[in-house]
Amino acid sequence: MLVKRWREEISSDLIEQYFDDVDIMKLTDNKYNCITLWKKQLFLSVYNNEDGKIKRYEKIGYVVALSTEQKYAGASYLDVTDMIFEEFMSRDIYLNGEPDKLMNLYSTVDRKRGFVKLWLVGNTISRVCPYLVDWELMDMVKTQKQGEILTKWIPTGETDDDGIPIEVKIAIEYCASTGNSSFIIGKHKDMLNKGEWQSDPQPHLPKSKKMYKILFRMMFVYKSFKFVCELLEDKQTHDSVWFIFPHEKNPRSNVLVFSDIINQSSMWQRDIYNPTFKNEKIRNLLQTFRESNIFYSNDMCGTDFKQVIDFQIRK
């Protein structure tokens, strides 16, 4: 079963073109020469060059749209052994509650057999991905190196007949670069040519950090990402700037945190420009958190930060 995100992606032209670079004749010992889509089912087929007609033969799978997963709930797919979700990492838009939709679709196909393999394939577009967050894979992916395959067992919350907890094994492969160029230029060339995570150019500190002293420190925690944010003062000019860098440890109880996590502590806030506490000195400091005054430890840090926060940085 080939899974696409949107219904518009499963037209015959697009799906059949998807298989154009596959050597069907070699794989089938010259028995078939193409794959065709008919009524959302895939068939090994033969295209006749003389009359331009196509004849369908062996059914090899299905094509479905995740956006309409509910319509497949009553269907039977007991002949499916593998589900392949292509381009599961989106450049910008995901379906609302997408990981749950995929699990609903998987449940429809697998029918509690524990038999169907689910393959999620995508480019290194963005680490801000609901699957990595919902399945608690972010810590693994953030430190994973190219060529590594990491595995994790995730409990389903159920037990078998013997009372043993049932777990699902997830394997994550960060494919190694082929070493061949894609002949791409521009700011995303490293992602397309080398398989590195896509990042956009971000402002860096104009001077070495040794040239500043720390005036104030706080943290941001969003979608499993943690960042330390420091207000720095230039030791020579006394100008102040905000500096953000990634962090792995959880915030201490006495640190001001801005987050999408609900926490009753007054140290955990939602709106950086309108905090609920009454400390005017800190409130005034936070008003200087402006785009022109913020710098990042590296491009990846700035890209991640801007993608995970749920507020707009003021100009």
Residue pairs with C-beta under 8 A, 6 or more apart in sequence:
1 61
1 62
1 63
1 64
1 77
1 80
1 82
1 83
1 84
1 109
2 15
2 18
2 42
2 61
2 62
2 63
2 64
2 84
2 86
3 63
3 64
3 65
3 66
3 83
3 84
3 85
3 86
3 102
3 105
4 10
4 63
4 64
4 65
4 66
4 86
4 87
5 65
5 66
5 67
5 87
5 88
5 90
5 94
5 95
5 98
6 65
6 66
6 67
7 65
7 67
7 68
9 65
10 37
10 40
10 63
10 64
10 65
12 36
12 37
12 38
15 37
15 42
15 63
16 34
16 35
16 36
16 37
18 86
19 34
19 35
22 35
24 32
24 33
24 34
24 35
24 44
25 31
25 32
25 33
28 44
31 44
32 44
32 45
32 46
32 57
32 58
33 45
33 46
33 47
34 45
34 46
34 47
34 54
35 42
35 43
35 44
35 45
35 60
36 42
36 43
36 45
36 54
36 56
37 43
37 63
38 56
40 62
40 63
40 64
41 59
41 61
41 62
41 63
42 59
42 60
42 61
42 62
42 63
43 56
43 57
43 58
43 59
43 60
44 56
44 57
44 58
44 60
45 54
45 55
45 56
45 57
46 54
46 55
46 57
47 53
47 54
48 54
48 55
61 80
62 77
62 80
64 72
64 105
66 85
66 95
66 98
66 101
66 102
66 105
67 95
67 101
69 101
69 102
69 104
69 105
69 108
70 104
72 105
72 108
73 104
73 108
75 108
76 111
77 108
77 109
78 111
80 109
80 116
81 115
81 116
81 117
82 116
82 117
82 118
82 119
83 105
83 106
83 109
83 116
83 117
83 118
83 119
84 119
84 121
85 102
85 118
85 119
85 120
85 121
86 121
86 122
87 121
87 122
87 123
88 120
88 121
88 122
88 129
88 131
89 122
89 123
89 124
89 125
89 126
89 129
90 125
90 126
90 129
91 125
91 126
94 129
94 130
95 101
98 130
98 131
99 130
99 131
99 134
99 135
102 118
102 131
106 116
106 118
109 116
110 116
120 131
123 191
123 192
123 198
124 174
124 191
124 195
124 196
124 197
124 198
125 191
125 198
126 197
126 198
126 303
126 307
127 138
127 141
127 142
127 197
127 304
128 223
128 225
128 304
128 307
128 308
131 137
132 138
132 141
132 224
133 223
133 224
135 154
135 170
136 154
136 224
137 152
137 170
137 172
138 223
138 224
138 225
139 224
139 248
140 150
140 152
140 172
141 172
141 174
144 150
144 172
144 174
145 174
146 174
146 175
146 176
146 177
146 195
147 174
147 175
147 176
148 173
148 174
149 171
149 172
149 173
149 174
150 171
150 172
151 169
151 170
151 171
151 172
152 169
152 170
152 172
153 167
153 168
153 169
153 170
154 167
154 168
154 169
154 170
155 165
155 166
155 167
156 165
156 166
156 167
156 168
158 165
158 166
159 165
159 166
160 166
174 195
175 195
176 195
177 193
177 194
177 195
181 193
182 192
182 193
183 193
184 192
184 193
187 200
187 201
188 198
190 196
191 197
191 198
191 199
197 300
198 303
199 299
199 300
199 302
199 303
200 299
200 302
200 303
201 299
202 295
202 296
202 298
202 299
202 301
202 302
202 303
203 294
203 295
203 296
203 302
204 295
204 296
204 297
204 298
205 212
205 232
205 241
205 243
205 295
206 295
207 234
209 232
209 243
211 234
211 235
211 236
212 232
212 233
212 234
212 235
212 241
212 243
213 232
213 233
213 235
214 230
214 231
214 232
215 230
215 231
215 232
215 233
215 240
215 285
216 230
216 231
216 282
216 285
217 228
217 229
217 230
217 231
217 255
218 228
218 229
218 255
218 256
218 257
218 258
219 226
219 227
219 228
219 229
219 247
219 251
219 255
219 256
219 257
219 258
220 226
220 227
220 229
220 244
220 257
220 258
220 259
220 305
220 309
221 227
221 251
221 257
221 258
221 259
221 260
221 261
222 259
222 260
222 308
222 309
222 310
223 260
223 308
225 246
225 304
225 305
225 308
226 246
226 247
226 248
226 249
226 250
226 251
227 244
227 245
227 246
227 247
227 301
227 305
228 244
228 245
228 246
228 247
229 242
229 243
229 244
230 242
230 243
230 244
231 240
231 241
231 242
231 243
231 285
231 288
232 240
232 241
232 242
232 243
233 239
233 240
234 240
234 241
240 288
240 293
241 293
241 294
241 295
242 288
242 289
242 293
242 294
242 295
243 294
243 295
243 296
243 297
244 294
244 295
244 296
244 297
244 301
244 302
244 305
245 296
245 297
245 301
246 297
246 301
246 304
251 257
251 267
253 265
253 267
254 267
255 267
256 267
256 269
256 282
257 263
257 267
257 268
257 269
258 268
258 269
258 270
258 271
258 272
259 268
259 269
259 270
260 270
260 310
261 268
266 276
266 277
269 275
269 276
269 277
271 311
272 286
272 289
272 311
273 286
273 287
273 289
273 311
273 314
275 282
275 283
275 286
277 283
289 313
289 314
290 313
290 314
290 315
291 313
291 314
291 315
292 315
294 313
296 302
296 305
306 313
